[in-house]
Amino acid sequence: MLHVHPTRFSYDGHADPSAPGGIAAVYRDLVAYQARTKQVTDDVTEALQRGRHCLVLTKWVAHLEQLAGALRERGKDR
């Protein structure tokens, strides 16, 4: 079952997502938005504590490292 967890992220930059490179600018801001990263890691940590198996997808290496680091800090490295 899919559970959608809305976040407060809202892109307020000047990049046009339909222009070349525009969506990359939006994603860079998304990765940099620490409140969203915390929400994702809070949700994953809570689900793991309930015995759930989690899959978190990202296309960005920096985002992966950020999420993995935050989960590692919580002792969730496996």
mmCIF file of the N, C-alpha and C atoms, coordinates in Angstrom:
data_MODEL
# 
_entry.id   MODEL 
# 
loop_
_atom_site.group_PDB 
_atom_site.id 
_atom_site.type_symbol 
_atom_site.label_atom_id 
_atom_site.label_alt_id 
_atom_site.label_comp_id 
_atom_site.label_asym_id 
_atom_site.label_entity_id 
_atom_site.label_seq_id 
_atom_site.pdbx_PDB_ins_code 
_atom_site.Cartn_x 
_atom_site.Cartn_y 
_atom_site.Cartn_z 
_atom_site.occupancy 
_atom_site.B_iso_or_equiv 
_atom_site.pdbx_formal_charge 
_atom_site.auth_seq_id 
_atom_site.auth_comp_id 
_atom_site.auth_asym_id 
_atom_site.auth_atom_id 
_atom_site.pdbx_PDB_model_num 
ATOM 1   N N  . MET A 1 1  ? 0.843  -1.180 0.000   1.00 0.00 ? 1  MET A N  1 
ATOM 2   C CA . MET A 1 1  ? 0.000  0.000  0.000   1.00 0.00 ? 1  MET A CA 1 
ATOM 3   C C  . MET A 1 1  ? 0.889  1.244  0.000   1.00 0.00 ? 1  MET A C  1 
ATOM 4   N N  . LEU A 1 2  ? 0.553  2.206  -0.784  1.00 0.00 ? 2  LEU A N  1 
ATOM 5   C CA . LEU A 1 2  ? 1.295  3.455  -0.880  1.00 0.00 ? 2  LEU A CA 1 
ATOM 6   C C  . LEU A 1 2  ? 0.752  4.449  0.139   1.00 0.00 ? 2  LEU A C  1 
ATOM 7   N N  . HIS A 1 3  ? 1.656  5.035  0.897   1.00 0.00 ? 3  HIS A N  1 
ATOM 8   C CA . HIS A 1 3  ? 1.280  6.092  1.840   1.00 0.00 ? 3  HIS A CA 1 
ATOM 9   C C  . HIS A 1 3  ? 1.983  7.371  1.404   1.00 0.00 ? 3  HIS A C  1 
ATOM 10  N N  . VAL A 1 4  ? 1.232  8.369  1.040   1.00 0.00 ? 4  VAL A N  1 
ATOM 11  C CA . VAL A 1 4  ? 1.797  9.642  0.618   1.00 0.00 ? 4  VAL A CA 1 
ATOM 12  C C  . VAL A 1 4  ? 1.979  10.517 1.854   1.00 0.00 ? 4  VAL A C  1 
ATOM 13  N N  . HIS A 1 5  ? 3.172  11.090 1.972   1.00 0.00 ? 5  HIS A N  1 
ATOM 14  C CA . HIS A 1 5  ? 3.481  11.964 3.094   1.00 0.00 ? 5  HIS A CA 1 
ATOM 15  C C  . HIS A 1 5  ? 3.806  13.348 2.534   1.00 0.00 ? 5  HIS A C  1 
ATOM 16  N N  . PRO A 1 6  ? 2.828  14.237 2.456   1.00 0.00 ? 6  PRO A N  1 
ATOM 17  C CA . PRO A 1 6  ? 3.093  15.578 1.922   1.00 0.00 ? 6  PRO A CA 1 
ATOM 18  C C  . PRO A 1 6  ? 4.157  16.296 2.750   1.00 0.00 ? 6  PRO A C  1 
ATOM 19  N N  . THR A 1 7  ? 4.922  17.146 2.081   1.00 0.00 ? 7  THR A N  1 
ATOM 20  C CA . THR A 1 7  ? 5.928  17.956 2.763   1.00 0.00 ? 7  THR A CA 1 
ATOM 21  C C  . THR A 1 7  ? 5.602  19.426 2.530   1.00 0.00 ? 7  THR A C  1 
ATOM 22  N N  . ARG A 1 8  ? 6.336  20.270 3.207   1.00 0.00 ? 8  ARG A N  1 
ATOM 23  C CA . ARG A 1 8  ? 6.119  21.709 3.049   1.00 0.00 ? 8  ARG A CA 1 
ATOM 24  C C  . ARG A 1 8  ? 7.012  22.322 1.983   1.00 0.00 ? 8  ARG A C  1 
ATOM 25  N N  . PHE A 1 9  ? 7.785  21.481 1.284   1.00 0.00 ? 9  PHE A N  1 
ATOM 26  C CA . PHE A 1 9  ? 8.672  22.016 0.258   1.00 0.00 ? 9  PHE A CA 1 
ATOM 27  C C  . PHE A 1 9  ? 7.859  22.673 -0.840  1.00 0.00 ? 9  PHE A C  1 
ATOM 28  N N  . SER A 1 10 ? 8.276  23.858 -1.196  1.00 0.00 ? 10 SER A N  1 
ATOM 29  C CA . SER A 1 10 ? 7.675  24.582 -2.310  1.00 0.00 ? 10 SER A CA 1 
ATOM 30  C C  . SER A 1 10 ? 8.794  25.332 -3.012  1.00 0.00 ? 10 SER A C  1 
ATOM 31  N N  . TYR A 1 11 ? 8.958  25.064 -4.280  1.00 0.00 ? 11 TYR A N  1 
ATOM 32  C CA . TYR A 1 11 ? 10.029 25.723 -5.016  1.00 0.00 ? 11 TYR A CA 1 
ATOM 33  C C  . TYR A 1 11 ? 9.676  27.184 -5.231  1.00 0.00 ? 11 TYR A C  1 
ATOM 34  N N  . ASP A 1 12 ? 10.568 28.058 -4.780  1.00 0.00 ? 12 ASP A N  1 
ATOM 35  C CA . ASP A 1 12 ? 10.322 29.492 -4.947  1.00 0.00 ? 12 ASP A CA 1 
ATOM 36  C C  . ASP A 1 12 ? 11.460 30.179 -5.706  1.00 0.00 ? 12 ASP A C  1 
ATOM 37  N N  . GLY A 1 13 ? 12.212 29.362 -6.438  1.00 0.00 ? 13 GLY A N  1 
ATOM 38  C CA . GLY A 1 13 ? 13.314 29.908 -7.228  1.00 0.00 ? 13 GLY A CA 1 
ATOM 39  C C  . GLY A 1 13 ? 12.820 30.453 -8.556  1.00 0.00 ? 13 GLY A C  1 
ATOM 40  N N  . HIS A 1 14 ? 13.772 30.784 -9.406  1.00 0.00 ? 14 HIS A N  1 
ATOM 41  C CA . HIS A 1 14 ? 13.441 31.420 -10.677 1.00 0.00 ? 14 HIS A CA 1 
ATOM 42  C C  . HIS A 1 14 ? 13.627 30.507 -11.885 1.00 0.00 ? 14 HIS A C  1 
ATOM 43  N N  . ALA A 1 15 ? 14.049 29.277 -11.641 1.00 0.00 ? 15 ALA A N  1 
ATOM 44  C CA . ALA A 1 15 ? 14.282 28.368 -12.770 1.00 0.00 ? 15 ALA A CA 1 
ATOM 45  C C  . ALA A 1 15 ? 12.957 27.933 -13.389 1.00 0.00 ? 15 ALA A C  1 
ATOM 46  N N  . ASP A 1 16 ? 12.964 27.796 -14.682 1.00 0.00 ? 16 ASP A N  1 
ATOM 47  C CA . ASP A 1 16 ? 11.805 27.292 -15.414 1.00 0.00 ? 16 ASP A CA 1 
ATOM 48  C C  . ASP A 1 16 ? 11.997 25.780 -15.566 1.00 0.00 ? 16 ASP A C  1 
ATOM 49  N N  . PRO A 1 17 ? 11.187 24.976 -14.885 1.00 0.00 ? 17 PRO A N  1 
ATOM 50  C CA . PRO A 1 17 ? 11.373 23.523 -14.947 1.00 0.00 ? 17 PRO A CA 1 
ATOM 51  C C  . PRO A 1 17 ? 11.289 22.945 -16.349 1.00 0.00 ? 17 PRO A C  1 
ATOM 52  N N  . SER A 1 18 ? 10.639 23.634 -17.263 1.00 0.00 ? 18 SER A N  1 
ATOM 53  C CA . SER A 1 18 ? 10.519 23.120 -18.629 1.00 0.00 ? 18 SER A CA 1 
ATOM 54  C C  . SER A 1 18 ? 11.712 23.513 -19.507 1.00 0.00 ? 18 SER A C  1 
ATOM 55  N N  . ALA A 1 19 ? 12.549 24.411 -19.018 1.00 0.00 ? 19 ALA A N  1 
ATOM 56  C CA . ALA A 1 19 ? 13.729 24.834 -19.778 1.00 0.00 ? 19 ALA A CA 1 
ATOM 57  C C  . ALA A 1 19 ? 14.879 23.853 -19.517 1.00 0.00 ? 19 ALA A C  1 
ATOM 58  N N  . PRO A 1 20 ? 15.817 23.754 -20.440 1.00 0.00 ? 20 PRO A N  1 
ATOM 59  C CA . PRO A 1 20 ? 16.968 22.869 -20.217 1.00 0.00 ? 20 PRO A CA 1 
ATOM 60  C C  . PRO A 1 20 ? 17.682 23.205 -18.905 1.00 0.00 ? 20 PRO A C  1 
ATOM 61  N N  . GLY A 1 21 ? 17.873 22.196 -18.085 1.00 0.00 ? 21 GLY A N  1 
ATOM 62  C CA . GLY A 1 21 ? 18.533 22.378 -16.793 1.00 0.00 ? 21 GLY A CA 1 
ATOM 63  C C  . GLY A 1 21 ? 17.642 22.929 -15.700 1.00 0.00 ? 21 GLY A C  1 
ATOM 64  N N  . GLY A 1 22 ? 16.435 23.308 -16.054 1.00 0.00 ? 22 GLY A N  1 
ATOM 65  C CA . GLY A 1 22 ? 15.533 23.918 -15.077 1.00 0.00 ? 22 GLY A CA 1 
ATOM 66  C C  . GLY A 1 22 ? 15.106 22.972 -13.973 1.00 0.00 ? 22 GLY A C  1 
ATOM 67  N N  . ILE A 1 23 ? 14.760 21.745 -14.337 1.00 0.00 ? 23 ILE A N  1 
ATOM 68  C CA . ILE A 1 23 ? 14.301 20.805 -13.317 1.00 0.00 ? 23 ILE A CA 1 
ATOM 69  C C  . ILE A 1 23 ? 15.442 20.442 -12.377 1.00 0.00 ? 23 ILE A C  1 
ATOM 70  N N  . ALA A 1 24 ? 16.677 20.465 -12.883 1.00 0.00 ? 24 ALA A N  1 
ATOM 71  C CA . ALA A 1 24 ? 17.840 20.197 -12.028 1.00 0.00 ? 24 ALA A CA 1 
ATOM 72  C C  . ALA A 1 24 ? 17.946 21.247 -10.925 1.00 0.00 ? 24 ALA A C  1 
ATOM 73  N N  . ALA A 1 25 ? 17.642 22.487 -11.238 1.00 0.00 ? 25 ALA A N  1 
ATOM 74  C CA . ALA A 1 25 ? 17.670 23.553 -10.230 1.00 0.00 ? 25 ALA A CA 1 
ATOM 75  C C  . ALA A 1 25 ? 16.615 23.304 -9.159  1.00 0.00 ? 25 ALA A C  1 
ATOM 76  N N  . VAL A 1 26 ? 15.454 22.858 -9.580  1.00 0.00 ? 26 VAL A N  1 
ATOM 77  C CA . VAL A 1 26 ? 14.387 22.552 -8.623  1.00 0.00 ? 26 VAL A CA 1 
ATOM 78  C C  . VAL A 1 26 ? 14.836 21.414 -7.708  1.00 0.00 ? 26 VAL A C  1 
ATOM 79  N N  . TYR A 1 27 ? 15.404 20.356 -8.290  1.00 0.00 ? 27 TYR A N  1 
ATOM 80  C CA . TYR A 1 27 ? 15.859 19.218 -7.489  1.00 0.00 ? 27 TYR A CA 1 
ATOM 81  C C  . TYR A 1 27 ? 16.988 19.606 -6.539  1.00 0.00 ? 27 TYR A C  1 
ATOM 82  N N  . ARG A 1 28 ? 17.883 20.486 -6.963  1.00 0.00 ? 28 ARG A N  1 
ATOM 83  C CA . ARG A 1 28 ? 18.952 20.938 -6.060  1.00 0.00 ? 28 ARG A CA 1 
ATOM 84  C C  . ARG A 1 28 ? 18.360 21.612 -4.829  1.00 0.00 ? 28 ARG A C  1 
ATOM 85  N N  . ASP A 1 29 ? 17.342 22.434 -5.030  1.00 0.00 ? 29 ASP A N  1 
ATOM 86  C CA . ASP A 1 29 ? 16.689 23.082 -3.894  1.00 0.00 ? 29 ASP A CA 1 
ATOM 87  C C  . ASP A 1 29 ? 15.968 22.054 -3.018  1.00 0.00 ? 29 ASP A C  1 
ATOM 88  N N  . LEU A 1 30 ? 15.367 21.066 -3.647  1.00 0.00 ? 30 LEU A N  1 
ATOM 89  C CA . LEU A 1 30 ? 14.679 20.011 -2.897  1.00 0.00 ? 30 LEU A CA 1 
ATOM 90  C C  . LEU A 1 30 ? 15.666 19.249 -2.015  1.00 0.00 ? 30 LEU A C  1 
ATOM 91  N N  . VAL A 1 31 ? 16.815 18.895 -2.567  1.00 0.00 ? 31 VAL A N  1 
ATOM 92  C CA . VAL A 1 31 ? 17.842 18.181 -1.807  1.00 0.00 ? 31 VAL A CA 1 
ATOM 93  C C  . VAL A 1 31 ? 18.343 19.041 -0.650  1.00 0.00 ? 31 VAL A C  1 
ATOM 94  N N  . ALA A 1 32 ? 18.450 20.336 -0.864  1.00 0.00 ? 32 ALA A N  1 
ATOM 95  C CA . ALA A 1 32 ? 18.977 21.244 0.161   1.00 0.00 ? 32 ALA A CA 1 
ATOM 96  C C  . ALA A 1 32 ? 17.958 21.553 1.260   1.00 0.00 ? 32 ALA A C  1 
ATOM 97  N N  . TYR A 1 33 ? 16.707 21.214 1.065   1.00 0.00 ? 33 TYR A N  1 
ATOM 98  C CA . TYR A 1 33 ? 15.648 21.546 2.025   1.00 0.00 ? 33 TYR A CA 1 
ATOM 99  C C  . TYR A 1 33 ? 15.698 20.569 3.202   1.00 0.00 ? 33 TYR A C  1 
ATOM 100 N N  . GLN A 1 34 ? 16.361 20.989 4.265   1.00 0.00 ? 34 GLN A N  1 
ATOM 101 C CA . GLN A 1 34 ? 16.634 20.107 5.401   1.00 0.00 ? 34 GLN A CA 1 
ATOM 102 C C  . GLN A 1 34 ? 15.374 19.619 6.123   1.00 0.00 ? 34 GLN A C  1 
ATOM 103 N N  . ALA A 1 35 ? 14.337 20.421 6.176   1.00 0.00 ? 35 ALA A N  1 
ATOM 104 C CA . ALA A 1 35 ? 13.111 19.999 6.853   1.00 0.00 ? 35 ALA A CA 1 
ATOM 105 C C  . ALA A 1 35 ? 12.503 18.779 6.165   1.00 0.00 ? 35 ALA A C  1 
ATOM 106 N N  . ARG A 1 36 ? 12.596 18.739 4.851   1.00 0.00 ? 36 ARG A N  1 
ATOM 107 C CA . ARG A 1 36 ? 12.058 17.587 4.109   1.00 0.00 ? 36 ARG A CA 1 
ATOM 108 C C  . ARG A 1 36 ? 12.912 16.347 4.361   1.00 0.00 ? 36 ARG A C  1 
ATOM 109 N N  . THR A 1 37 ? 14.225 16.510 4.355   1.00 0.00 ? 37 THR A N  1 
ATOM 110 C CA . THR A 1 37 ? 15.111 15.387 4.637   1.00 0.00 ? 37 THR A CA 1 
ATOM 111 C C  . THR A 1 37 ? 14.825 14.830 6.023   1.00 0.00 ? 37 THR A C  1 
ATOM 112 N N  . LYS A 1 38 ? 14.634 15.713 6.991   1.00 0.00 ? 38 LYS A N  1 
ATOM 113 C CA . LYS A 1 38 ? 14.311 15.258 8.348   1.00 0.00 ? 38 LYS A CA 1 
ATOM 114 C C  . LYS A 1 38 ? 12.983 14.516 8.364   1.00 0.00 ? 38 LYS A C  1 
ATOM 115 N N  . GLN A 1 39 ? 12.000 15.014 7.650   1.00 0.00 ? 39 GLN A N  1 
ATOM 116 C CA . GLN A 1 39 ? 10.703 14.338 7.604   1.00 0.00 ? 39 GLN A CA 1 
ATOM 117 C C  . GLN A 1 39 ? 10.839 12.941 7.005   1.00 0.00 ? 39 GLN A C  1 
ATOM 118 N N  . VAL A 1 40 ? 11.591 12.827 5.925   1.00 0.00 ? 40 VAL A N  1 
ATOM 119 C CA . VAL A 1 40 ? 11.785 11.518 5.286   1.00 0.00 ? 40 VAL A CA 1 
ATOM 120 C C  . VAL A 1 40 ? 12.471 10.565 6.258   1.00 0.00 ? 40 VAL A C  1 
ATOM 121 N N  . THR A 1 41 ? 13.546 11.021 6.896   1.00 0.00 ? 41 THR A N  1 
ATOM 122 C CA . THR A 1 41 ? 14.262 10.135 7.808   1.00 0.00 ? 41 THR A CA 1 
ATOM 123 C C  . THR A 1 41 ? 13.442 9.827  9.053   1.00 0.00 ? 41 THR A C  1 
ATOM 124 N N  . ASP A 1 42 ? 12.627 10.768 9.518   1.00 0.00 ? 42 ASP A N  1 
ATOM 125 C CA . ASP A 1 42 ? 11.708 10.478 10.638  1.00 0.00 ? 42 ASP A CA 1 
ATOM 126 C C  . ASP A 1 42 ? 10.727 9.380  10.240  1.00 0.00 ? 42 ASP A C  1 
ATOM 127 N N  . ASP A 1 43 ? 10.133 9.512  9.051   1.00 0.00 ? 43 ASP A N  1 
ATOM 128 C CA . ASP A 1 43 ? 9.153  8.532  8.580   1.00 0.00 ? 43 ASP A CA 1 
ATOM 129 C C  . ASP A 1 43 ? 9.783  7.150  8.412   1.00 0.00 ? 43 ASP A C  1 
ATOM 130 N N  . VAL A 1 44 ? 10.970 7.101  7.818   1.00 0.00 ? 44 VAL A N  1 
ATOM 131 C CA . VAL A 1 44 ? 11.644 5.822  7.610   1.00 0.00 ? 44 VAL A CA 1 
ATOM 132 C C  . VAL A 1 44 ? 12.025 5.190  8.945   1.00 0.00 ? 44 VAL A C  1 
ATOM 133 N N  . THR A 1 45 ? 12.572 5.984  9.852   1.00 0.00 ? 45 THR A N  1 
ATOM 134 C CA . THR A 1 45 ? 12.959 5.470  11.168  1.00 0.00 ? 45 THR A CA 1 
ATOM 135 C C  . THR A 1 45 ? 11.752 4.892  11.896  1.00 0.00 ? 45 THR A C  1 
ATOM 136 N N  . GLU A 1 46 ? 10.649 5.608  11.862  1.00 0.00 ? 46 GLU A N  1 
ATOM 137 C CA . GLU A 1 46 ? 9.432  5.135  12.538  1.00 0.00 ? 46 GLU A CA 1 
ATOM 138 C C  . GLU A 1 46 ? 8.926  3.839  11.908  1.00 0.00 ? 46 GLU A C  1 
ATOM 139 N N  . ALA A 1 47 ? 8.970  3.755  10.597  1.00 0.00 ? 47 ALA A N  1 
ATOM 140 C CA . ALA A 1 47 ? 8.514  2.544  9.914   1.00 0.00 ? 47 ALA A CA 1 
ATOM 141 C C  . ALA A 1 47 ? 9.434  1.361  10.221  1.00 0.00 ? 47 ALA A C  1 
ATOM 142 N N  . LEU A 1 48 ? 10.728 1.590  10.248  1.00 0.00 ? 48 LEU A N  1 
ATOM 143 C CA . LEU A 1 48 ? 11.670 0.522  10.573  1.00 0.00 ? 48 LEU A CA 1 
ATOM 144 C C  . LEU A 1 48 ? 11.455 0.013  11.993  1.00 0.00 ? 48 LEU A C  1 
ATOM 145 N N  . GLN A 1 49 ? 11.148 0.909  12.897  1.00 0.00 ? 49 GLN A N  1 
ATOM 146 C CA . GLN A 1 49 ? 10.888 0.510  14.286  1.00 0.00 ? 49 GLN A CA 1 
ATOM 147 C C  . GLN A 1 49 ? 9.632  -0.356 14.391  1.00 0.00 ? 49 GLN A C  1 
ATOM 148 N N  . ARG A 1 50 ? 8.733  -0.222 13.429  1.00 0.00 ? 50 ARG A N  1 
ATOM 149 C CA . ARG A 1 50 ? 7.522  -1.056 13.397  1.00 0.00 ? 50 ARG A CA 1 
ATOM 150 C C  . ARG A 1 50 ? 7.761  -2.343 12.611  1.00 0.00 ? 50 ARG A C  1 
ATOM 151 N N  . GLY A 1 51 ? 9.006  -2.597 12.213  1.00 0.00 ? 51 GLY A N  1 
ATOM 152 C CA . GLY A 1 51 ? 9.332  -3.815 11.489  1.00 0.00 ? 51 GLY A CA 1 
ATOM 153 C C  . GLY A 1 51 ? 9.069  -3.759 9.999   1.00 0.00 ? 51 GLY A C  1 
ATOM 154 N N  . ARG A 1 52 ? 8.856  -2.582 9.472   1.00 0.00 ? 52 ARG A N  1 
ATOM 155 C CA . ARG A 1 52 ? 8.591  -2.424 8.053   1.00 0.00 ? 52 ARG A CA 1 
ATOM 156 C C  . ARG A 1 52 ? 9.891  -2.451 7.250   1.00 0.00 ? 52 ARG A C  1 
ATOM 157 N N  . HIS A 1 53 ? 9.782  -2.750 5.981   1.00 0.00 ? 53 HIS A N  1 
ATOM 158 C CA . HIS A 1 53 ? 10.892 -2.667 5.041   1.00 0.00 ? 53 HIS A CA 1 
ATOM 159 C C  . HIS A 1 53 ? 10.653 -1.416 4.202   1.00 0.00 ? 53 HIS A C  1 
ATOM 160 N N  . CYS A 1 54 ? 11.684 -0.609 4.052   1.00 0.00 ? 54 CYS A N  1 
ATOM 161 C CA . CYS A 1 54 ? 11.519 0.681  3.382   1.00 0.00 ? 54 CYS A CA 1 
ATOM 162 C C  . CYS A 1 54 ? 12.395 0.777  2.139   1.00 0.00 ? 54 CYS A C  1 
ATOM 163 N N  . LEU A 1 55 ? 11.883 1.442  1.148   1.00 0.00 ? 55 LEU A N  1 
ATOM 164 C CA . LEU A 1 55 ? 12.619 1.749  -0.070  1.00 0.00 ? 55 LEU A CA 1 
ATOM 165 C C  . LEU A 1 55 ? 12.500 3.252  -0.299  1.00 0.00 ? 55 LEU A C  1 
ATOM 166 N N  . VAL A 1 56 ? 13.624 3.918  -0.303  1.00 0.00 ? 56 VAL A N  1 
ATOM 167 C CA . VAL A 1 56 ? 13.663 5.353  -0.548  1.00 0.00 ? 56 VAL A CA 1 
ATOM 168 C C  . VAL A 1 56 ? 14.431 5.563  -1.842  1.00 0.00 ? 56 VAL A C  1 
ATOM 169 N N  . LEU A 1 57 ? 13.816 6.202  -2.805  1.00 0.00 ? 57 LEU A N  1 
ATOM 170 C CA . LEU A 1 57 ? 14.424 6.385  -4.120  1.00 0.00 ? 57 LEU A CA 1 
ATOM 171 C C  . LEU A 1 57 ? 14.860 7.830  -4.330  1.00 0.00 ? 57 LEU A C  1 
ATOM 172 N N  . THR A 1 58 ? 15.993 7.988  -4.968  1.00 0.00 ? 58 THR A N  1 
ATOM 173 C CA . THR A 1 58 ? 16.473 9.300  -5.378  1.00 0.00 ? 58 THR A CA 1 
ATOM 174 C C  . THR A 1 58 ? 17.406 9.122  -6.565  1.00 0.00 ? 58 THR A C  1 
ATOM 175 N N  . LYS A 1 59 ? 17.481 10.121 -7.410  1.00 0.00 ? 59 LYS A N  1 
ATOM 176 C CA . LYS A 1 59 ? 18.381 10.082 -8.563  1.00 0.00 ? 59 LYS A CA 1 
ATOM 177 C C  . LYS A 1 59 ? 19.677 10.824 -8.270  1.00 0.00 ? 59 LYS A C  1 
ATOM 178 N N  . TRP A 1 60 ? 19.750 11.498 -7.157  1.00 0.00 ? 60 TRP A N  1 
ATOM 179 C CA . TRP A 1 60 ? 20.863 12.386 -6.868  1.00 0.00 ? 60 TRP A CA 1 
ATOM 180 C C  . TRP A 1 60 ? 21.793 11.756 -5.834  1.00 0.00 ? 60 TRP A C  1 
ATOM 181 N N  . VAL A 1 61 ? 23.071 11.648 -6.173  1.00 0.00 ? 61 VAL A N  1 
ATOM 182 C CA . VAL A 1 61 ? 24.063 11.070 -5.259  1.00 0.00 ? 61 VAL A CA 1 
ATOM 183 C C  . VAL A 1 61 ? 24.131 11.894 -3.969  1.00 0.00 ? 61 VAL A C  1 
ATOM 184 N N  . ALA A 1 62 ? 24.126 13.199 -4.078  1.00 0.00 ? 62 ALA A N  1 
ATOM 185 C CA . ALA A 1 62 ? 24.188 14.054 -2.885  1.00 0.00 ? 62 ALA A CA 1 
ATOM 186 C C  . ALA A 1 62 ? 22.985 13.801 -1.975  1.00 0.00 ? 62 ALA A C  1 
ATOM 187 N N  . HIS A 1 63 ? 21.837 13.593 -2.574  1.00 0.00 ? 63 HIS A N  1 
ATOM 188 C CA . HIS A 1 63 ? 20.628 13.320 -1.805  1.00 0.00 ? 63 HIS A CA 1 
ATOM 189 C C  . HIS A 1 63 ? 20.737 11.963 -1.118  1.00 0.00 ? 63 HIS A C  1 
ATOM 190 N N  . LEU A 1 64 ? 21.221 10.977 -1.851  1.00 0.00 ? 64 LEU A N  1 
ATOM 191 C CA . LEU A 1 64 ? 21.437 9.648  -1.284  1.00 0.00 ? 64 LEU A CA 1 
ATOM 192 C C  . LEU A 1 64 ? 22.377 9.722  -0.087  1.00 0.00 ? 64 LEU A C  1 
ATOM 193 N N  . GLU A 1 65 ? 23.489 10.419 -0.243  1.00 0.00 ? 65 GLU A N  1 
ATOM 194 C CA . GLU A 1 65 ? 24.452 10.543 0.845   1.00 0.00 ? 65 GLU A CA 1 
ATOM 195 C C  . GLU A 1 65 ? 23.848 11.257 2.043   1.00 0.00 ? 65 GLU A C  1 
ATOM 196 N N  . GLN A 1 66 ? 23.059 12.267 1.790   1.00 0.00 ? 66 GLN A N  1 
ATOM 197 C CA . GLN A 1 66 ? 22.403 13.019 2.858   1.00 0.00 ? 66 GLN A CA 1 
ATOM 198 C C  . GLN A 1 66 ? 21.410 12.139 3.625   1.00 0.00 ? 66 GLN A C  1 
ATOM 199 N N  . LEU A 1 67 ? 20.568 11.414 2.893   1.00 0.00 ? 67 LEU A N  1 
ATOM 200 C CA . LEU A 1 67 ? 19.592 10.533 3.541   1.00 0.00 ? 67 LEU A CA 1 
ATOM 201 C C  . LEU A 1 67 ? 20.278 9.394  4.280   1.00 0.00 ? 67 LEU A C  1 
ATOM 202 N N  . ALA A 1 68 ? 21.262 8.782  3.647   1.00 0.00 ? 68 ALA A N  1 
ATOM 203 C CA . ALA A 1 68 ? 21.976 7.668  4.278   1.00 0.00 ? 68 ALA A CA 1 
ATOM 204 C C  . ALA A 1 68 ? 22.700 8.138  5.536   1.00 0.00 ? 68 ALA A C  1 
ATOM 205 N N  . GLY A 1 69 ? 23.317 9.299  5.482   1.00 0.00 ? 69 GLY A N  1 
ATOM 206 C CA . GLY A 1 69 ? 24.002 9.845  6.650   1.00 0.00 ? 69 GLY A CA 1 
ATOM 207 C C  . GLY A 1 69 ? 23.042 10.117 7.794   1.00 0.00 ? 69 GLY A C  1 
ATOM 208 N N  . ALA A 1 70 ? 21.894 10.688 7.476   1.00 0.00 ? 70 ALA A N  1 
ATOM 209 C CA . ALA A 1 70 ? 20.904 10.979 8.515   1.00 0.00 ? 70 ALA A CA 1 
ATOM 210 C C  . ALA A 1 70 ? 20.369 9.694  9.139   1.00 0.00 ? 70 ALA A C  1 
ATOM 211 N N  . LEU A 1 71 ? 20.171 8.666  8.327   1.00 0.00 ? 71 LEU A N  1 
ATOM 212 C CA . LEU A 1 71 ? 19.698 7.387  8.868   1.00 0.00 ? 71 LEU A CA 1 
ATOM 213 C C  . LEU A 1 71 ? 20.799 6.690  9.667   1.00 0.00 ? 71 LEU A C  1 
ATOM 214 N N  . ARG A 1 72 ? 22.028 6.797  9.206   1.00 0.00 ? 72 ARG A N  1 
ATOM 215 C CA . ARG A 1 72 ? 23.161 6.227  9.940   1.00 0.00 ? 72 ARG A CA 1 
ATOM 216 C C  . ARG A 1 72 ? 23.288 6.844  11.321  1.00 0.00 ? 72 ARG A C  1 
ATOM 217 N N  . GLU A 1 73 ? 23.083 8.160  11.402  1.00 0.00 ? 73 GLU A N  1 
ATOM 218 C CA . GLU A 1 73 ? 23.143 8.873  12.696  1.00 0.00 ? 73 GLU A CA 1 
ATOM 219 C C  . GLU A 1 73 ? 22.109 8.319  13.670  1.00 0.00 ? 73 GLU A C  1 
ATOM 220 N N  . ARG A 1 74 ? 21.045 7.748  13.149  1.00 0.00 ? 74 ARG A N  1 
ATOM 221 C CA . ARG A 1 74 ? 19.980 7.177  13.988  1.00 0.00 ? 74 ARG A CA 1 
ATOM 222 C C  . ARG A 1 74 ? 20.180 5.685  14.201  1.00 0.00 ? 74 ARG A C  1 
ATOM 223 N N  . GLY A 1 75 ? 21.329 5.182  13.751  1.00 0.00 ? 75 GLY A N  1 
ATOM 224 C CA . GLY A 1 75 ? 21.622 3.768  13.930  1.00 0.00 ? 75 GLY A CA 1 
ATOM 225 C C  . GLY A 1 75 ? 20.924 2.864  12.926  1.00 0.00 ? 75 GLY A C  1 
ATOM 226 N N  . LYS A 1 76 ? 20.451 3.429  11.841  1.00 0.00 ? 76 LYS A N  1 
ATOM 227 C CA . LYS A 1 76 ? 19.739 2.672  10.803  1.00 0.00 ? 76 LYS A CA 1 
ATOM 228 C C  . LYS A 1 76 ? 20.635 2.557  9.573   1.00 0.00 ? 76 LYS A C  1 
ATOM 229 N N  . ASP A 1 77 ? 21.610 1.676  9.645   1.00 0.00 ? 77 ASP A N  1 
ATOM 230 C CA . ASP A 1 77 ? 22.555 1.558  8.543   1.00 0.00 ? 77 ASP A CA 1 
ATOM 231 C C  . ASP A 1 77 ? 22.488 0.207  7.855   1.00 0.00 ? 77 ASP A C  1 
ATOM 232 N N  . ARG A 1 78 ? 21.449 -0.540 8.079   1.00 0.00 ? 78 ARG A N  1 
ATOM 233 C CA . ARG A 1 78 ? 21.289 -1.846 7.434   1.00 0.00 ? 78 ARG A CA 1 
ATOM 234 C C  . ARG A 1 78 ? 19.885 -1.996 6.923   1.00 0.00 ? 78 ARG A C  1 
# 
